[in-house]
Amino acid sequence: MNKTKQSYIYAGLAVFFWATIPTAFKICLGQLSIIPMLTIASVTSAVALFAILLATGKTDLILRSTGKELLSSALLGFINPFVYYIILLKAYQLLPAQVAQPLNMIWPIILVFLSVPILHQKIRIKSFVALFISFAGVYVISSQGNIFHPLNANIKGVLLATGSSVFWAFYFILNVRDRRDEAVKLFLNFLAGSVYLLIALTVTGSWPDEISIKDISPAVYIGLFEMGITFFFWLKALQLSATTDKVSNLVYIAPFLSLFFVHFILHEPVFYTTPAGLLLIVLGILIQTKKQKGF
């Protein structure tokens, strides 16, 4: 099998698993509160990423980390998974899965505007066009089937879902500036995040008195396939691809595919405004990321 086919197989696996995550979030939140759920997922992710480092012979890179790099991981781990996922999961508690997931997708647009103060980049006209189109998509999705009455959605949930994209964009900028191996960075980030979450779990005393394997299983699944192994699949897809642009665009299939899981597993009726709004958000992102001359 040539590298191009392999890259699409890895990308397809990543997209499939990411598409299942909104459903997994809702199932898990029905059984555990946010802090215990996220703690289990984060620890699972750290273990999975360490196993990947072992399998690829990169564990020595962890020991080579400088004090500055470890401090960077401590900061990044505080942003993601700690703050980012707490905000996002709260949004999932307040909103249908089909609404919460796409609202979080506007981070590439937010990224551009955060790049101005942080990276001193200039904003082009197309960025404002992309922002307008993407927020039109947010409006449409938030209407939950009644486009003339957007207040159908829980406003706090909408603000949390869209606001989480700011933290992800900020995390992305800081992560890109860190030149270490991606797997090493991600492992140390989740290791740090797991420490913060264990502290939060101890302070809040939110661990349930009784917990079963059935309760833990969805959180472990999230740790493996939202945060851990799926990252490895996606990284392999990008490494094997001759051109990353085509493979990268496959990620936009995930939110549309997730609607099938949301409908058939969670039994959420899919509002016509969800795919319509998703199309607008993806269009805005593609306009922003398209490499072209002119505006």
C-alpha positions as CSV (number, residue, x, y, z in Angstrom):
1,M,0.0,0.0,0.0
2,N,1.4,3.4,-1.0
3,K,1.9,6.3,1.4
4,T,-1.1,8.2,0.0
5,K,-3.5,5.4,0.7
6,Q,-2.1,4.9,4.2
7,S,-2.4,8.6,4.9
8,Y,-6.1,8.5,4.0
9,I,-6.7,5.4,6.1
10,Y,-5.1,7.1,9.2
11,A,-7.0,10.3,8.5
12,G,-10.3,8.4,8.0
13,L,-9.8,6.6,11.4
14,A,-9.1,10.0,13.1
15,V,-12.2,11.6,11.5
16,F,-14.4,8.6,12.5
17,F,-13.3,8.7,16.1
18,W,-13.6,12.5,16.4
19,A,-17.1,12.2,15.0
20,T,-18.1,9.9,17.9
21,I,-16.9,12.3,20.6
22,P,-19.9,14.6,20.9
23,T,-22.0,11.5,21.6
24,A,-19.5,10.1,24.0
25,F,-19.4,13.5,25.8
26,K,-23.2,13.4,26.3
27,I,-23.3,9.8,27.4
28,C,-20.5,10.4,29.9
29,L,-22.0,13.6,31.3
30,G,-25.1,11.6,32.0
31,Q,-23.1,9.3,34.3
32,L,-20.3,11.5,35.8
33,S,-19.9,15.2,36.7
34,I,-17.3,17.2,34.7
35,I,-14.2,17.0,37.0
36,P,-14.2,13.2,37.6
37,M,-15.0,12.6,33.9
38,L,-12.2,14.9,32.7
39,T,-9.8,13.5,35.2
40,I,-10.3,10.0,34.0
41,A,-10.1,11.1,30.4
42,S,-6.9,13.1,30.9
43,V,-5.1,10.4,32.8
44,T,-6.1,7.9,30.2
45,S,-4.8,10.2,27.5
46,A,-1.5,10.7,29.2
47,V,-1.0,6.9,29.6
48,A,-1.9,6.3,25.9
49,L,0.5,9.0,24.7
50,F,3.3,7.6,26.9
51,A,2.7,4.2,25.3
52,I,3.0,5.8,21.9
53,L,6.3,7.4,23.0
54,L,7.5,4.0,24.2
55,A,6.5,2.3,20.9
56,T,8.2,5.0,18.8
57,G,11.4,5.1,20.9
58,K,10.9,8.8,21.9
59,T,10.9,8.5,25.7
60,D,14.4,9.9,26.0
61,L,13.1,13.2,24.6
62,I,11.1,13.6,27.8
63,L,14.3,13.5,29.9
64,R,15.9,16.1,27.7
65,S,13.2,18.7,28.4
66,T,14.6,21.9,29.9
67,G,13.1,23.7,32.9
68,K,11.7,26.3,30.5
69,E,10.1,23.6,28.4
70,L,8.6,22.0,31.4
71,L,7.1,25.3,32.5
72,S,5.7,25.7,29.0
73,S,4.1,22.3,29.4
74,A,2.7,23.3,32.8
75,L,1.1,26.4,31.2
76,L,-0.2,24.6,28.1
77,G,-1.6,21.8,30.3
78,F,-3.5,24.4,32.4
79,I,-5.1,25.7,29.2
80,N,-5.7,22.3,27.7
81,P,-7.0,20.0,29.0
82,F,-7.9,21.8,32.2
83,V,-9.6,25.1,31.4
84,Y,-10.6,24.4,27.8
85,Y,-12.4,21.1,28.4
86,I,-14.1,22.3,31.6
87,I,-15.7,25.1,29.6
88,L,-16.5,22.9,26.6
89,L,-18.1,20.2,28.7
90,K,-20.2,22.7,30.6
91,A,-21.5,23.8,27.2
92,Y,-22.3,20.2,26.4
93,Q,-24.3,20.0,29.7
94,L,-26.4,23.0,28.6
95,L,-26.8,22.3,24.9
96,P,-27.7,19.5,22.5
97,A,-24.6,17.7,21.2
98,Q,-25.4,18.8,17.6
99,V,-25.3,22.5,18.8
100,A,-22.3,22.4,21.2
101,Q,-19.9,20.7,18.8
102,P,-20.1,22.9,15.7
103,L,-20.0,26.1,17.8
104,N,-16.6,25.2,19.0
105,M,-15.3,24.9,15.4
106,I,-14.8,28.6,14.9
107,W,-11.4,28.6,16.5
108,P,-9.4,28.9,13.2
109,I,-11.1,32.3,12.7
110,I,-10.5,33.4,16.3
111,L,-6.9,32.3,15.8
112,V,-6.4,35.0,13.2
113,F,-7.5,37.7,15.5
114,L,-5.5,36.5,18.4
115,S,-2.4,36.5,16.1
116,V,-2.5,40.3,15.9
117,P,-1.5,41.1,19.5
118,I,0.5,37.9,20.1
119,L,2.3,37.3,16.8
120,H,2.0,40.9,15.5
121,Q,0.3,39.7,12.3
122,K,-1.9,41.9,10.1
123,I,-5.6,41.1,9.5
124,R,-6.7,40.9,5.9
125,I,-10.1,41.8,4.6
126,K,-10.9,38.2,4.0
127,S,-10.6,37.5,7.7
128,F,-13.4,39.8,8.4
129,V,-15.5,38.2,5.7
130,A,-14.7,34.7,7.1
131,L,-15.6,35.9,10.6
132,F,-18.9,37.3,9.5
133,I,-19.8,34.1,7.6
134,S,-18.8,31.8,10.5
135,F,-20.7,33.8,13.1
136,A,-23.7,33.7,10.7
137,G,-23.3,29.9,11.0
138,V,-23.2,30.2,14.8
139,Y,-26.5,32.2,14.7
140,V,-28.2,29.6,12.5
141,I,-27.1,26.7,14.6
142,S,-28.1,28.5,17.8
143,S,-31.6,28.9,16.5
144,Q,-32.2,25.1,16.9
145,G,-34.6,24.8,14.0
146,N,-36.2,28.2,14.3
147,I,-33.9,30.7,12.5
148,F,-36.0,33.7,13.4
149,H,-35.9,32.9,17.1
150,P,-32.2,32.2,18.0
151,L,-32.9,32.5,21.7
152,N,-34.2,28.9,21.5
153,A,-30.7,27.8,22.6
154,N,-29.4,28.2,26.1
155,I,-27.4,31.5,25.7
156,K,-24.9,30.6,28.5
157,G,-24.2,27.3,26.7
158,V,-23.7,29.1,23.3
159,L,-21.3,31.6,24.9
160,L,-19.4,28.8,26.6
161,A,-19.2,26.7,23.4
162,T,-18.0,29.6,21.3
163,G,-15.8,31.0,24.1
164,S,-14.0,27.6,24.4
165,S,-12.7,28.3,20.9
166,V,-10.8,31.3,22.2
167,F,-8.9,29.1,24.7
168,W,-8.2,26.5,22.0
169,A,-6.9,29.2,19.6
170,F,-4.7,30.6,22.3
171,Y,-3.4,27.1,23.1
172,F,-2.7,26.5,19.4
173,I,-0.6,29.6,19.1
174,L,1.5,28.8,22.1
175,N,1.8,25.2,21.1
176,V,3.0,26.1,17.6
177,R,5.7,28.3,19.0
178,D,7.0,25.3,21.0
179,R,9.4,23.4,18.7
180,R,9.5,20.2,20.6
181,D,8.3,16.8,19.2
182,E,4.5,16.9,19.0
183,A,3.9,13.7,20.9
184,V,6.3,14.7,23.7
185,K,4.6,18.1,24.1
186,L,1.1,16.6,24.1
187,F,2.1,13.9,26.7
188,L,3.6,16.5,29.0
189,N,0.6,18.8,28.5
190,F,-1.8,16.1,29.5
191,L,0.4,15.0,32.4
192,A,0.3,18.5,33.8
193,G,-3.4,18.8,33.1
194,S,-4.0,15.5,34.9
195,V,-2.2,16.9,38.0
196,Y,-4.4,20.0,38.0
197,L,-7.5,17.9,37.6
198,L,-6.5,15.5,40.4
199,I,-6.0,18.6,42.6
200,A,-9.4,20.0,41.6
201,L,-10.9,16.6,42.3
202,T,-9.4,16.5,45.8
203,V,-10.4,20.1,46.6
204,T,-14.0,19.8,45.3
205,G,-14.5,16.3,46.6
206,S,-16.6,15.6,43.5
207,W,-15.6,11.9,43.1
208,P,-18.8,9.9,43.3
209,D,-19.3,7.5,46.3
210,E,-20.1,4.6,43.9
211,I,-18.7,4.2,40.4
212,S,-18.9,1.3,38.0
213,I,-17.0,0.2,34.9
214,K,-20.0,1.3,32.9
215,D,-19.6,4.9,34.3
216,I,-15.8,5.0,33.7
217,S,-15.9,3.4,30.2
218,P,-17.1,6.5,28.2
219,A,-14.4,8.7,30.0
220,V,-11.7,6.2,29.1
221,Y,-13.0,6.2,25.5
222,I,-12.8,10.0,25.4
223,G,-9.3,9.9,26.8
224,L,-8.2,7.4,24.1
225,F,-10.0,8.7,21.0
226,E,-10.5,12.5,21.6
227,M,-7.2,13.2,23.2
228,G,-4.8,10.3,22.8
229,I,-4.5,7.6,20.1
230,T,-6.5,9.6,17.5
231,F,-3.8,12.3,17.7
232,F,-1.3,9.7,16.6
233,F,-3.5,8.6,13.7
234,W,-3.9,12.2,12.5
235,L,-0.2,12.9,12.9
236,K,0.6,9.8,10.8
237,A,-1.8,10.9,8.2
238,L,-0.1,14.3,7.8
239,Q,3.3,12.7,7.8
240,L,2.4,10.2,5.1
241,S,0.5,12.6,2.9
242,A,2.3,14.1,-0.1
243,T,0.3,17.3,0.4
244,T,-1.2,18.1,3.8
245,D,-3.9,20.4,2.5
246,K,-6.2,17.6,1.1
247,V,-5.8,15.5,4.2
248,S,-6.3,18.5,6.6
249,N,-9.6,19.3,4.9
250,L,-11.0,15.9,5.8
251,V,-11.4,17.0,9.4
252,Y,-14.4,19.0,8.3
253,I,-16.3,15.8,7.6
254,A,-16.3,14.9,11.3
255,P,-19.0,17.3,12.5
256,F,-21.3,16.2,9.7
257,L,-20.6,12.5,10.4
258,S,-21.2,13.2,14.1
259,L,-24.8,14.1,13.4
260,F,-25.5,10.4,12.5
261,F,-24.2,9.2,15.9
262,V,-26.0,12.0,17.7
263,H,-29.3,11.1,16.0
264,F,-29.1,7.3,16.1
265,I,-27.4,6.8,19.5
266,L,-28.6,9.9,21.5
267,H,-31.9,10.1,19.6
268,E,-31.6,13.8,19.1
269,P,-33.8,15.1,16.3
270,V,-31.3,16.8,13.9
271,F,-32.5,20.4,13.3
272,Y,-32.2,21.5,9.6
273,T,-30.3,24.6,10.9
274,T,-27.4,22.4,12.2
275,P,-26.0,21.2,8.9
276,A,-26.9,24.6,7.3
277,G,-25.0,26.5,10.0
278,L,-22.1,24.0,9.8
279,L,-21.8,24.7,6.1
280,L,-21.5,28.4,6.9
281,I,-18.8,27.8,9.6
282,V,-16.8,25.5,7.4
283,L,-17.1,28.0,4.5
284,G,-15.8,30.8,6.7
285,I,-12.8,28.6,7.8
286,L,-12.0,27.6,4.2
287,I,-12.1,31.3,3.1
288,Q,-9.7,32.1,5.9
289,T,-7.3,29.3,5.4
290,K,-7.3,29.4,1.5
291,K,-3.9,30.6,0.2
292,Q,-4.6,33.3,-2.3
293,K,-3.3,36.6,-3.5
294,G,-5.3,39.8,-3.2
295,F,-7.7,40.5,-0.4
